[in-house]
Amino acid sequence: MIRITAEPFDPSRELASFGQDPAIGAIATFIGQVRDEHGGGNLMALTLEHYPGMTERKLAELEDDARARWDLSQVLIVHRHGRMEVGETIVLVATASGHRQAALEACQFLIDRLKTDAPFWKLEETKAGNHWVEAKTSDDTAADRWRQ
């Protein structure tokens, strides 16, 4: 299941009914939140923009790719857009499988590829002014290991 929302969400509530199938032996999760990457309380907020429709299609493609690579029972991706302050949850990725390796690898694959392939644009609001966040080489390197 994929959900893109402007509203805050509670990861524990999202996961409350996840993985209830008795054949599931492993659930892996990743929760990403807004951090003050520059330290010292410089970041005041992060705004994520996206193209509705395109974003959902791309996340669905990533889910399909993960399901093709690993035997997954369930996948959950919840991603925020809009303005968020430091400490707010941005993204939840959860994968469920019969075995831990599939769940763990699929979860890492999804978050690595989300960082580079999902059409989100980040605007940082800092005390020094606002600026768009450029892509990071480290994110590209992490995603490249899954491109085969």
N, CA, C and O atoms as a DFTB+ gen file, in Angstrom:
592 C
 N C O
     1  1       0.838      -1.170       0.000
     2  2       0.000       0.000       0.000
     3  2       0.889       1.241       0.000
     4  3       1.905       1.299       0.693
     5  1       0.487       2.218      -0.783
     6  2       1.232       3.471      -0.895
     7  2       0.279       4.611      -0.570
     8  3      -0.856       4.654      -1.044
     9  1       0.769       5.531       0.251
    10  2      -0.033       6.705       0.582
    11  2       0.877       7.921       0.654
    12  3       1.886       7.919       1.358
    13  1       0.501       8.964      -0.090
    14  2       1.193      10.245      -0.056
    15  2       0.238      11.212       0.635
    16  3      -0.925      11.321       0.246
    17  1       0.722      11.914       1.657
    18  2      -0.170      12.754       2.454
    19  2       0.508      14.042       2.896
    20  3       1.718      14.079       3.122
    21  1      -0.282      15.083       3.015
    22  2       0.214      16.335       3.587
    23  2       0.027      16.342       5.098
    24  3       0.594      17.183       5.794
    25  1      -0.757      15.418       5.596
    26  2      -1.077      15.372       7.022
    27  2      -0.027      14.593       7.811
    28  3       0.511      13.608       7.306
    29  1       0.272      15.013       9.034
    30  2       1.144      14.214       9.898
    31  2       0.538      12.827      10.103
    32  3      -0.681      12.659      10.075
    33  1       1.399      11.849      10.305
    34  2       0.909      10.498      10.566
    35  2       1.718       9.865      11.690
    36  3       2.857      10.246      11.961
    37  1       1.098       8.898      12.327
    38  2       1.709       8.187      13.446
    39  2       2.160       6.813      12.943
    40  3       1.319       5.967      12.641
    41  1       3.475       6.575      12.849
    42  2       3.957       5.294      12.343
    43  2       3.388       4.087      13.104
    44  3       3.092       3.063      12.488
    45  1       3.232       4.190      14.414
    46  2       2.716       3.049      15.174
    47  2       1.274       2.735      14.786
    48  3       0.887       1.567      14.751
    49  1       0.490       3.741      14.499
    50  2      -0.892       3.510      14.041
    51  2      -0.903       2.894      12.655
    52  3      -1.710       2.011      12.364
    53  1      -0.002       3.363      11.802
    54  2       0.094       2.813      10.441
    55  2       0.467       1.328      10.484
    56  3       0.019       0.538       9.653
    57  1       1.292       0.966      11.463
    58  2       1.778      -0.416      11.559
    59  2       0.883      -1.326      12.388
    60  3       1.125      -2.531      12.448
    61  1      -0.142      -0.779      13.028
    62  2      -0.983      -1.561      13.944
    63  2      -1.596      -2.789      13.290
    64  3      -1.702      -3.834      13.932
    65  1      -1.999      -2.692      12.042
    66  2      -2.618      -3.842      11.374
    67  2      -1.706      -4.453      10.316
    68  3      -2.124      -5.337       9.569
    69  1      -0.473      -3.987      10.251
    70  2       0.484      -4.491       9.263
    71  2       1.053      -5.828       9.729
    72  3       1.345      -6.004      10.912
    73  1       1.209      -6.756       8.811
    74  2       1.878      -8.013       9.112
    75  2       1.075      -8.987       9.944
    76  3       1.653      -9.761      10.706
    77  1      -0.230      -8.970       9.820
    78  2      -1.084      -9.845      10.631
    79  2      -1.208     -11.261      10.076
    80  3      -1.763     -12.130      10.748
    81  1      -0.716     -11.512       8.891
    82  2      -0.761     -12.843       8.283
    83  2       0.130     -13.797       9.080
    84  3       1.293     -13.475       9.323
    85  1      -0.383     -14.966       9.495
    86  2       0.438     -15.899      10.288
    87  2       1.637     -16.469       9.529
    88  3       2.528     -17.056      10.143
    89  1       1.673     -16.305       8.199
    90  2       2.819     -16.787       7.418
    91  2       3.983     -15.799       7.454
    92  3       5.085     -16.120       7.010
    93  1       3.742     -14.609       7.976
    94  2       4.792     -13.595       8.046
    95  2       5.687     -13.869       9.250
    96  3       5.221     -13.978      10.384
    97  1       6.976     -13.976       8.972
    98  2       7.939     -14.215      10.041
    99  2       8.836     -13.032      10.330
   100  3       9.573     -13.030      11.316
   101  1       8.775     -12.009       9.458
   102  2       9.664     -10.858       9.641
   103  2       9.015      -9.592       9.100
   104  3       8.397      -9.591       8.035
   105  1       9.172      -8.526       9.854
   106  2       8.739      -7.196       9.430
   107  2       9.926      -6.265       9.636
   108  3      10.503      -6.205      10.721
   109  1      10.281      -5.541       8.576
   110  2      11.352      -4.546       8.657
   111  2      10.732      -3.178       8.425
   112  3       9.864      -3.013       7.569
   113  1      11.186      -2.204       9.194
   114  2      10.654      -0.852       9.051
   115  2      11.766       0.176       9.002
   116  3      12.857      -0.018       9.538
   117  1      11.451       1.271       8.342
   118  2      12.310       2.445       8.340
   119  2      11.407       3.650       8.551
   120  3      10.395       3.806       7.867
   121  1      11.776       4.495       9.494
   122  2      11.047       5.733       9.744
   123  2      12.046       6.871       9.582
   124  3      13.061       6.923      10.276
   125  1      11.751       7.779       8.661
   126  2      12.608       8.938       8.444
   127  2      11.933      10.187       8.977
   128  3      10.724      10.368       8.830
   129  1      12.726      11.043       9.598
   130  2      12.162      12.277      10.145
   131  2      13.050      13.462       9.790
   132  3      14.219      13.299       9.440
   133  1      12.477      14.649       9.885
   134  2      13.204      15.883       9.596
   135  2      14.252      16.088      10.682
   136  3      13.945      16.056      11.873
   137  1      15.485      16.298      10.257
   138  2      16.558      16.575      11.213
   139  2      17.216      17.892      10.839
   140  3      17.143      18.337       9.694
   141  1      17.850      18.500      11.809
   142  2      18.604      19.720      11.564
   143  2      19.984      19.291      11.078
   144  3      20.940      19.213      11.849
   145  1      20.057      19.019       9.800
   146  2      21.281      18.479       9.206
   147  2      22.478      19.396       9.405
   148  3      23.615      18.926       9.464
   149  1      22.238      20.683       9.510
   150  2      23.326      21.639       9.640
   151  2      23.700      21.900      11.094
   152  3      24.704      22.558      11.365
   153  1      22.900      21.389      12.037
   154  2      23.191      21.549      13.455
   155  2      22.939      22.959      13.965
   156  3      22.753      23.899      13.193
   157  1      22.937      23.076      15.260
   158  2      22.795      24.383      15.882
   159  2      21.435      25.028      15.749
   160  3      21.303      26.235      15.947
   161  1      20.416      24.242      15.416
   162  2      19.077      24.801      15.299
   163  2      18.900      25.701      14.089
   164  3      18.011      26.552      14.079
   165  1      19.737      25.529      13.064
   166  2      19.670      26.366      11.873
   167  2      18.463      26.041      10.998
   168  3      17.857      26.945      10.422
   169  1      18.104      24.751      10.892
   170  2      16.961      24.362      10.069
   171  2      15.678      24.621      10.838
   172  3      15.513      24.149      11.963
   173  1      14.783      25.361      10.236
   174  2      13.501      25.640      10.872
   175  2      12.405      24.744      10.326
   176  3      11.502      24.343      11.061
   177  1      12.481      24.421       9.019
   178  2      11.464      23.571       8.407
   179  2      11.977      23.033       7.079
   180  3      12.930      23.554       6.499
   181  1      11.325      21.986       6.619
   182  2      11.609      21.365       5.334
   183  2      10.288      21.265       4.595
   184  3       9.297      20.790       5.148
   185  1      10.272      21.708       3.357
   186  2       9.075      21.581       2.535
   187  2       9.371      20.616       1.402
   188  3      10.343      20.789       0.667
   189  1       8.527      19.595       1.263
   190  2       8.650      18.643       0.172
   191  2       7.554      18.923      -0.836
   192  3       6.373      18.968      -0.491
   193  1       7.952      19.109      -2.083
   194  2       6.999      19.264      -3.173
   195  2       7.049      18.007      -4.029
   196  3       8.065      17.313      -4.083
   197  1       5.932      17.727      -4.697
   198  2       5.872      16.560      -5.569
   199  2       4.816      16.786      -6.634
   200  3       4.029      17.730      -6.563
   201  1       4.813      15.889      -7.636
   202  2       3.782      15.907      -8.662
   203  2       2.780      14.805      -8.352
   204  3       3.097      13.626      -8.512
   205  1       1.567      15.165      -7.908
   206  2       0.545      14.143      -7.645
   207  2       0.320      13.281      -8.889
   208  3       0.344      13.773     -10.017
   209  1       0.111      12.034      -8.665
   210  2      -0.059      11.089      -9.774
   211  2       1.277      10.509     -10.183
   212  3       1.451       9.290     -10.155
   213  1       2.224      11.348     -10.561
   214  2       3.553      10.877     -10.945
   215  2       4.250      10.230      -9.748
   216  3       4.881       9.182      -9.882
   217  1       4.135      10.847      -8.604
   218  2       4.790      10.318      -7.407
   219  2       4.230       8.945      -7.051
   220  3       4.991       8.012      -6.794
   221  1       2.924       8.817      -7.034
   222  2       2.302       7.524      -6.708
   223  2       2.704       6.450      -7.711
   224  3       2.976       5.311      -7.332
   225  1       2.741       6.815      -8.999
   226  2       3.146       5.837     -10.026
   227  2       4.579       5.375      -9.807
   228  3       4.874       4.186      -9.930
   229  1       5.474       6.309      -9.483
   230  2       6.880       5.935      -9.280
   231  2       7.032       5.048      -8.054
   232  3       7.778       4.070      -8.088
   233  1       6.331       5.377      -6.965
   234  2       6.412       4.535      -5.768
   235  2       5.828       3.153      -6.041
   236  3       6.336       2.158      -5.525
   237  1       4.772       3.078      -6.841
   238  2       4.192       1.778      -7.212
   239  2       5.198       0.961      -8.031
   240  3       5.298      -0.253      -7.853
   241  1       5.939       1.616      -8.921
   242  2       6.986       0.925      -9.686
   243  2       8.060       0.373      -8.755
   244  3       8.513      -0.757      -8.934
   245  1       8.470       1.163      -7.762
   246  2       9.478       0.698      -6.813
   247  2       8.951      -0.484      -6.004
   248  3       9.678      -1.446      -5.758
   249  1       7.683      -0.410      -5.590
   250  2       7.091      -1.544      -4.867
   251  2       7.068      -2.783      -5.751
   252  3       7.423      -3.871      -5.297
   253  1       6.654      -2.633      -7.010
   254  2       6.630      -3.775      -7.937
   255  2       8.021      -4.372      -8.098
   256  3       8.180      -5.592      -8.128
   257  1       9.031      -3.506      -8.201
   258  2      10.415      -3.968      -8.340
   259  2      10.841      -4.750      -7.096
   260  3      11.469      -5.803      -7.209
   261  1      10.502      -4.236      -5.909
   262  2      10.845      -4.937      -4.665
   263  2      10.151      -6.298      -4.606
   264  3      10.769      -7.293      -4.228
   265  1       8.882      -6.343      -4.976
   266  2       8.140      -7.612      -4.953
   267  2       8.707      -8.614      -5.955
   268  3       8.661      -9.819      -5.711
   269  1       9.241      -8.132      -7.082
   270  2       9.851      -9.016      -8.076
   271  2      11.177      -9.591      -7.573
   272  3      11.553     -10.702      -7.947
   273  1      11.875      -8.845      -6.737
   274  2      13.184      -9.278      -6.232
   275  2      13.084     -10.165      -4.997
   276  3      13.891     -11.077      -4.818
   277  1      12.101      -9.901      -4.149
   278  2      11.973     -10.618      -2.883
   279  2      10.551     -11.132      -2.722
   280  3       9.607     -10.560      -3.266
   281  1      10.408     -12.210      -1.972
   282  2       9.103     -12.798      -1.678
   283  2       8.490     -12.026      -0.513
   284  3       8.719     -12.352       0.652
   285  1       7.717     -11.007      -0.839
   286  2       7.135     -10.133       0.178
   287  2       5.641     -10.394       0.317
   288  3       4.929     -10.557      -0.674
   289  1       5.188     -10.430       1.543
   290  2       3.765     -10.577       1.815
   291  2       3.052      -9.232       1.785
   292  3       1.929      -9.126       1.293
   293  1       3.715      -8.206       2.314
   294  2       3.127      -6.874       2.375
   295  2       4.205      -5.814       2.231
   296  3       5.365      -6.023       2.588
   297  1       3.794      -4.674       1.699
   298  2       4.653      -3.494       1.598
   299  2       3.796      -2.286       1.970
   300  3       2.645      -2.171       1.549
   301  1       4.370      -1.402       2.757
   302  2       3.693      -0.163       3.127
   303  2       4.675       0.991       2.962
   304  3       5.785       0.962       3.492
   305  1       4.243       2.007       2.217
   306  2       5.026       3.233       2.078
   307  2       4.075       4.393       2.347
   308  3       3.079       4.570       1.646
   309  1       4.394       5.174       3.363
   310  2       3.649       6.395       3.659
   311  2       4.657       7.528       3.590
   312  3       5.679       7.497       4.276
   313  1       4.373       8.531       2.761
   314  2       5.324       9.626       2.553
   315  2       4.594      10.958       2.661
   316  3       3.537      11.152       2.061
   317  1       5.170      11.864       3.429
   318  2       4.610      13.208       3.581
   319  2       5.063      14.114       2.449
   320  3       6.077      13.873       1.793
   321  1       4.286      15.154       2.244
   322  2       4.703      16.294       1.434
   323  2       4.195      17.533       2.148
   324  3       3.394      17.445       3.078
   325  1       4.668      18.681       1.703
   326  2       4.291      19.924       2.359
   327  2       5.356      20.341       3.365
   328  3       6.477      19.834       3.355
   329  1       4.982      21.271       4.230
   330  2       5.926      21.841       5.199
   331  2       5.957      21.004       6.472
   332  3       4.918      20.664       7.037
   333  1       7.181      20.676       6.914
   334  2       7.380      19.884       8.127
   335  2       8.488      20.519       8.959
   336  3       9.466      21.039       8.423
   337  1       8.319      20.468      10.258
   338  2       9.325      21.006      11.166
   339  2      10.249      19.895      11.661
   340  3       9.942      18.711      11.517
   341  1      11.376      20.285      12.242
   342  2      12.353      19.335      12.767
   343  2      11.658      18.386      13.745
   344  3      10.908      18.815      14.622
   345  1      11.923      17.094      13.576
   346  2      11.347      16.064      14.430
   347  2      10.112      15.399      13.854
   348  3       9.724      14.326      14.318
   349  1       9.481      16.007      12.853
   350  2       8.291      15.395      12.266
   351  2       8.673      14.234      11.354
   352  3       9.730      14.246      10.723
   353  1       7.801      13.235      11.295
   354  2       8.017      12.071      10.437
   355  2       7.764      12.435       8.988
   356  3       6.753      13.052       8.651
   357  1       8.709      12.040       8.129
   358  2       8.596      12.261       6.683
   359  2       8.102      11.002       5.990
   360  3       7.201      11.060       5.154
   361  1       8.692       9.866       6.336
   362  2       8.432       8.650       5.573
   363  2       8.435       7.427       6.484
   364  3       9.171       7.355       7.468
   365  1       7.592       6.478       6.123
   366  2       7.564       5.155       6.746
   367  2       7.612       4.137       5.620
   368  3       6.803       4.185       4.694
   369  1       8.554       3.224       5.703
   370  2       8.632       2.098       4.782
   371  2       8.600       0.836       5.628
   372  3       9.377       0.699       6.574
   373  1       7.705      -0.084       5.293
   374  2       7.619      -1.357       6.012
   375  2       7.484      -2.485       4.997
   376  3       6.751      -2.374       4.014
   377  1       8.199      -3.561       5.252
   378  2       8.116      -4.750       4.401
   379  2       7.910      -5.959       5.292
   380  3       8.460      -6.036       6.390
   381  1       7.116      -6.901       4.814
   382  2       6.844      -8.117       5.573
   383  2       7.075      -9.317       4.671
   384  3       6.719      -9.317       3.493
   385  1       7.680     -10.337       5.259
   386  2       8.015     -11.543       4.513
   387  2       8.047     -12.724       5.458
   388  3       7.982     -12.568       6.678
   389  1       8.147     -13.899       4.881
   390  2       8.287     -15.096       5.692
   391  2       9.636     -15.167       6.389
   392  3       9.773     -15.834       7.415
   393  1      10.629     -14.486       5.839
   394  2      11.996     -14.561       6.368
   395  2      12.621     -13.169       6.474
   396  3      12.308     -12.276       5.686
   397  1      13.503     -12.997       7.452
   398  2      14.067     -11.679       7.753
   399  2      14.905     -11.095       6.627
   400  3      14.840      -9.891       6.380
   401  1      15.695     -11.921       5.932
   402  2      16.576     -11.373       4.910
   403  2      15.788     -10.646       3.827
   404  3      16.162      -9.546       3.421
   405  1      14.718     -11.242       3.364
   406  2      13.892     -10.603       2.330
   407  2      13.299      -9.301       2.846
   408  3      13.328      -8.288       2.147
   409  1      12.763      -9.315       4.057
   410  2      12.154      -8.106       4.616
   411  2      13.197      -7.002       4.790
   412  3      12.946      -5.853       4.427
   413  1      14.350      -7.338       5.337
   414  2      15.402      -6.333       5.576
   415  2      15.954      -5.758       4.272
   416  3      16.085      -4.542       4.133
   417  1      16.277      -6.631       3.321
   418  2      16.842      -6.161       2.061
   419  2      15.829      -5.326       1.276
   420  3      16.185      -4.297       0.701
   421  1      14.582      -5.762       1.253
   422  2      13.556      -5.022       0.514
   423  2      13.330      -3.651       1.134
   424  3      13.151      -2.670       0.412
   425  1      13.334      -3.571       2.441
   426  2      13.151      -2.288       3.117
   427  2      14.301      -1.345       2.768
   428  3      14.072      -0.176       2.458
   429  1      15.522      -1.843       2.816
   430  2      16.671      -0.998       2.479
   431  2      16.636      -0.592       1.012
   432  3      16.919       0.560       0.681
   433  1      16.294      -1.519       0.136
   434  2      16.152      -1.211      -1.290
   435  2      15.162      -0.068      -1.491
   436  3      15.449       0.895      -2.202
   437  1      14.000      -0.183      -0.864
   438  2      12.960       0.832      -1.060
   439  2      13.395       2.202      -0.562
   440  3      13.174       3.197      -1.252
   441  1      13.998       2.282       0.598
   442  2      14.393       3.597       1.099
   443  2      15.560       4.164       0.283
   444  3      15.604       5.368       0.030
   445  1      16.499       3.314      -0.131
   446  2      17.604       3.793      -0.965
   447  2      17.080       4.344      -2.288
   448  3      17.512       5.408      -2.732
   449  1      16.162       3.634      -2.912
   450  2      15.633       4.066      -4.206
   451  2      14.659       5.240      -4.069
   452  3      14.572       6.075      -4.970
   453  1      13.928       5.313      -2.957
   454  2      13.054       6.468      -2.731
   455  2      13.863       7.764      -2.733
   456  3      13.443       8.773      -3.299
   457  1      15.022       7.719      -2.095
   458  2      15.857       8.917      -1.963
   459  2      16.274       9.477      -3.328
   460  3      16.453      10.687      -3.472
   461  1      16.428       8.603      -4.326
   462  2      16.933       9.058      -5.619
   463  2      15.890       9.054      -6.730
   464  3      15.981       9.859      -7.657
   465  1      14.903       8.165      -6.657
   466  2      13.991       7.963      -7.783
   467  2      12.616       8.595      -7.610
   468  3      11.934       8.870      -8.597
   469  1      12.206       8.824      -6.383
   470  2      10.878       9.397      -6.160
   471  2      10.901      10.899      -6.475
   472  3      11.820      11.605      -6.062
   473  1       9.903      11.378      -7.197
   474  2       9.897      12.790      -7.599
   475  2       9.431      13.726      -6.476
   476  3       8.322      14.259      -6.500
   477  1      10.320      13.902      -5.496
   478  2      10.116      14.866      -4.422
   479  2      11.240      15.894      -4.512
   480  3      12.376      15.560      -4.847
   481  1      10.908      17.145      -4.209
   482  2      11.894      18.208      -4.181
   483  2      11.868      18.844      -2.808
   484  3      10.801      19.149      -2.276
   485  1      13.059      19.047      -2.227
   486  2      13.170      19.542      -0.847
   487  2      13.628      20.989      -0.813
   488  3      14.616      21.371      -1.440
   489  1      12.882      21.775      -0.064
   490  2      13.242      23.169       0.184
   491  2      13.505      23.325       1.672
   492  3      12.612      23.110       2.491
   493  1      14.736      23.701       2.024
   494  2      15.081      23.935       3.418
   495  2      14.837      25.386       3.786
   496  3      15.231      26.307       3.070
   497  1      14.183      25.563       4.912
   498  2      13.931      26.887       5.468
   499  2      14.886      27.037       6.650
   500  3      14.727      26.374       7.675
   501  1      15.883      27.918       6.498
   502  2      16.882      28.106       7.542
   503  2      16.886      29.560       7.995
   504  3      16.254      30.424       7.388
   505  1      17.607      29.802       9.065
   506  2      17.734      31.168       9.574
   507  2      18.446      32.071       8.569
   508  3      18.265      33.289       8.574
   509  1      19.255      31.459       7.711
   510  2      19.998      32.216       6.704
   511  2      19.205      32.389       5.408
   512  3      19.663      33.072       4.491
   513  1      18.043      31.789       5.325
   514  2      17.229      31.867       4.113
   515  2      16.827      30.490       3.626
   516  3      17.185      29.480       4.231
   517  1      16.089      30.453       2.542
   518  2      15.592      29.199       1.974
   519  2      16.464      28.776       0.800
   520  3      16.977      29.613       0.058
   521  1      16.627      27.452       0.640
   522  2      17.362      26.943      -0.515
   523  2      16.897      25.525      -0.840
   524  3      16.494      24.766       0.040
   525  1      16.964      25.190      -2.129
   526  2      16.618      23.856      -2.595
   527  2      17.774      22.914      -2.291
   528  3      18.939      23.288      -2.427
   529  1      17.453      21.704      -1.884
   530  2      18.461      20.696      -1.542
   531  2      18.874      19.961      -2.809
   532  3      18.036      19.452      -3.553
   533  1      20.172      19.918      -3.036
   534  2      20.734      19.208      -4.185
   535  2      20.840      17.717      -3.884
   536  3      20.930      17.316      -2.724
   537  1      20.828      16.906      -4.927
   538  2      21.017      15.464      -4.780
   539  2      22.405      15.202      -4.196
   540  3      23.357      15.932      -4.472
   541  1      22.502      14.146      -3.385
   542  2      23.771      13.796      -2.741
   543  2      24.398      12.598      -3.445
   544  3      23.711      11.640      -3.799
   545  1      25.691      12.666      -3.640
   546  2      26.423      11.560      -4.248
   547  2      26.265      10.293      -3.418
   548  3      26.160       9.200      -3.974
   549  1      26.248      10.427      -2.098
   550  2      26.115       9.245      -1.232
   551  2      24.762       8.551      -1.436
   552  3      24.679       7.326      -1.352
   553  1      23.706       9.326      -1.704
   554  2      22.405       8.716      -1.992
   555  2      22.428       7.983      -3.327
   556  3      21.867       6.894      -3.450
   557  1      23.079       8.581      -4.330
   558  2      23.199       7.923      -5.635
   559  2      23.985       6.626      -5.516
   560  3      23.618       5.617      -6.118
   561  1      25.067       6.651      -4.739
   562  2      25.886       5.451      -4.547
   563  2      25.076       4.337      -3.883
   564  3      25.159       3.180      -4.295
   565  1      24.291       4.683      -2.851
   566  2      23.458       3.692      -2.167
   567  2      22.428       3.093      -3.119
   568  3      22.198       1.884      -3.100
   569  1      21.809       3.924      -3.947
   570  2      20.790       3.431      -4.882
   571  2      21.409       2.622      -6.019
   572  3      20.797       1.674      -6.510
   573  1      22.613       2.989      -6.439
   574  2      23.259       2.307      -7.561
   575  2      23.525       0.826      -7.287
   576  3      23.553       0.022      -8.219
   577  1      23.717       0.465      -6.046
   578  2      24.006      -0.948      -5.766
   579  2      22.814      -1.846      -6.075
   580  3      22.971      -3.058      -6.222
   581  1      21.613      -1.252      -6.174
   582  2      20.397      -2.039      -6.478
   583  2      20.060      -2.048      -7.956
   584  3      19.156      -2.772      -8.375
   585  1      20.764      -1.265      -8.755
   586  2      20.455      -1.190     -10.194
   587  2      21.242      -2.281     -10.921
   588  3      22.450      -2.173     -11.129
   589  1      20.529      -3.313     -11.293
   590  2      21.196      -4.445     -11.968
   591  2      20.338      -4.954     -13.085
   592  3      20.719      -5.901     -13.774
